[in-house]
Amino acid sequence: MEFKESEQQQLRRRLLEGVVSAYDREYATQSAEFGDIDRKAQDTITVGGIFLAAALAFLKLDELSVLVARTGTLILYFIGIIVVLLVASVFSCTVAMRERWIFGPLKAQGYSDYVNDLLGLGPHELDFEKMAKFLHDQIGVWQEATATMDSALAGKAKWVYSGQRLLAAAIVLTAVLLLITLVSASRPGGGSP
């Protein structure tokens, strides 16, 4: 005798398949977001690195000593804070990018093995309950995968957001430093040693 589903069983199966499909789409969206957060981290690291390079170029000893003579030693602390903020920004985004291992949904081979086990059942053994269990098992795997991904995304996003805030603070302080330098240079005798 061949397995036949009642209308109610067909409806239940379609509902369960819809849930599996929804988790599949959610995980795909999360995976794309995972990549977006990594790109933001890489972009922040790039900008932070450029600012660090600029800070090193700015720290020419003779020009720095002139600036200190005009503005006082407080400017050195100011520069130090900017460098620390830039390094912290790069570090924060690097931590975010190190998050790599994520629990994923059932791999194709595992799924194939599961299906082959079901197909290997005799004609009277494969029934609606076994099919429903198969779908429930998939839902359980997807639930764990999306929950793990949500947690990883939250952690990555937190580190990148911190890195971006630190970078923004460094940029603002750099702008203030440039204004101080311009004001200092505009004073009589301010442009040369």
N, C-alpha and C positions, 0 to 999 in steps of 0.2 A: 504494500500500500504506500502510495506516495504522500509526502508531507503537503498538506494544504492549510493555508492560514484562513481563519475566519476574518470577517471585515474588521472586527474589533482588534484582532491580532495584527492585521495589516496596518491599522491606524497606530497602534502602539509601536510597531516596528518603525514606521515612518517618523513618529515623534522622536524615538531614540536615535534614529539616523540623523534627524535634524539637529539634535543636541551634539552628536559627534561632529557634524559639519560646522556647527557654530564654534566649537572649541578649535577646530582646524583653522578657521578664519581668524579667530582671536589670536592663536599662536603665531600665525603668519604676520599679523599686525604687530604683535610684540617683537617678533624677530626683526622687522623693519625698524621699529623704534630702537631696538638694541644697536643696530648699525648707525642710526641717526645720532644716538648719544655718543658712540665712539667717534663719529666724525666731528661732533662738537668738541669733544675732548682733544682730538688731534688739532683742530683749528685753534683752540685756546693755547695749547702747547706751542704751536707755531708762532702765534702773536707774542706769547710770553718770551719765547726764545729770541725773537726779533728785538723786543724791548731790553732783554738782558744784554744782547750784543750792543745795542745803542748805549746802554748804561756803561758798558766797558769802554766804548769809544769816547764817552763823555768824561771818563775818569782819567784824562791826561793830566799828569802830575803838575805841570807848570800852569795849565789853565785852572786846575782845581785849587792850587794854592792862591791864585789871584782871586778866585771866587770866595775862598775862605777868608782872605784878607778883607774883602768888601762886605761879606755878609755874616761872618763869624763861624765858629765851629759847628753851630747848630745845623748848618747845611750838610755836614758830613753825616749826621744822624738821619737827616732827611733822605739822603741818598741811600744810606744803609737800610732804612725802612723800605724804600722802593725795591731794592734788590731782594730783600727778604720776602716781600709780597710776591714778587715775580717768581722766585724759586718755589715758594709755597703753592702758587698757582699751578706751576708745571708739575710739581709733586702730586697735588690733588688730582689733576687730570690723568696723570700716569697711573695712579691707583685705580681710577675708574676704568681705564683701559685694560688693566690686568684681570678684570673679571671676565673669564672666558668660559669656564665649565658651567653649563646649564643643563639641568635635567630636561631631556627632550621627550617627545611623544614616542610611541612604539616605532621602532625602525622598520623599514620595509621587510627585512628578512624575518623579524619577529612576527610581524603581521601575517606574512605569507605562511609561516610555520603554523600559526594559530588557525588560519583558514584551512590549510591542508589537514590539520587534525580534525576539523569539523567535517570536511569533505570525505574523510576516511571513515566516518561513522556509517553504520548500516542504514538502510532506508527507513527503518522504524525508530532509529536512535536520534536522528536529527529532527528536532521539533522546535516549536516556537520558543520554549523555555531556554533551550541551548542557544538559540539565535539571540534571544533577549540578553542572556548572560554574556555572550560575546560582545554585544553592543554596550552593556553596562561596564564590562571590563575596559573597553576602549574609553568610555567616558571617565572612568577612574584614572586611567593613565593620563588623559588630557587634562583632567582637573589638577593633578599633581604637576604636570608640565607647565601649565599656565600659572599656577600659584608660585612655583619656583621662579618662573620668568618674571612675574610681577615683583617679587622680592629682589631679584637681581637688578631689574630696571630701576627700582626705587633707590637701591644703594648706589648704582652707577650715576643716576641723575643727581643724587645728593653731592657726590664728589665733584661732578662736573660743575654743578651750580656753585659750589664753594670755590672751585678754581676760577670760574668766571667772575665771581664777586671780588676775589683777591686781585685778579687781573684788572678789573675796573678800578679798584682802589689804587693800584699801582699807576694806572694811566692818569687818574685824577691828580695824584701826587706828582707825577712827572710833569703834568701841565703847570702845576703850581711852581715846581722847581724851575721850569723854563721861564715863567713869569718873573720869578725872583732874579734869575740870571739876566733877563732883559732889563729889568729895573736897575739892577746893579751895573750893567754895562752902559746904561743911559746916563748915569751920574758922571759928573766931570771927572775925567781920567779913568773912567770905568772900563774902557775897552782894552787897555794894554797894561802890562805888568809894570 
